[in-house]
Amino acid sequence: DDEMIKEEHEGGLEAAQAGEQVDMAVASCIVYDLLPQATAREARAALLSILEGAVVELIVIPTVPATTRSRPYRFNLADQCLEGLFDLAANDAQTQGPCGEDGGCEPLDPEESLALAKLAAPMLLRACHRILQEYVRDEAEASSCPLPRARTEQVVSAARRLQALELSPEVSEHLFREFGVPADPQAHRDAKPRENSSDGSVGRSGRRGHLLLLYGPMCQCICSNNPMLRDSLRSMLEIIGWEVGLGGLSWAGSIGRAGRAPVGPDIQHSSSEKW
């Protein structure tokens, strides 16, 4: 019986891995081929929702230890989709525009690339909001039973990517409008906008609006037992402080990045339909 269970498990695992590889190829095709060549906003939104769904699917895996009959976690697929959303939101995806009859493809027009970033950024924020908030909740509820490794790796990866992410000022301002948060210049009247920044209403650099909007779940994660997550949170909170004019340039420069403003909105309740 043990041998039969072992063979069944190994066969199921191989099939699951093969299936995941196919899904990862499809995800890559969505990010780098289909999205740039789709012209309708509705079509792009539908494709992006596929990536967002694959990311948050990992969040609902059981917190109990895996068994031979457990469904595979598909961490690699979720991580690739999350990376794709980050690349698209940051305008870093090596995308190409529609191809001609000769098969040649031109680089995606900057305006189209920006429009794609504005579509991807809200979905990225929704996914990261859930990853951070539900991780710390499930970690507390699991108590003595550690969360699956896939969940831990996902939240650490998301936090590190959020820390490194720099959005264009237009995308940062779009996020504030999308989630109904007033970008009041008076709230940042003492902050000195940096070169190439926006009007300063979303921080000194204008490129870290995502951190301000995630301030709430970031604060909840401070009590996490995960030292790698806490280390990323410390850096992001330092960035936030610098963006709103707290602290001097001497220590802010030591973290190597510009930051974002701290007082975050209650996104879950004030804009629940967006999250």
Secondary structure, 3 states (H helix, E strand, C coil): CHHHHHHHHHHHHHHHHHHHHHHHHHHHHHHHHHHHHCCCHHHHHHHHHHHHHHHHHHHHCCCCCCCCCCCCCCHHHHHHHHHHHHHHHCCCCCCEEEECCCCCEEECCHHHHHHHHHHHHHHHHHHHHHHHHHHHHHHHHHCCCCCCHHHHHHHHHHHHHHHHCCCCHHHHHHHHHHCCCCCCHHHHCCCCCCCCCCCCCCCCCCCCHHHHHCHHHHHHHHHCCCHHHHHHHHHHHHHHHHHCCCCCHHHHHHCCCCCCCCCCCCHHHHCCCCC
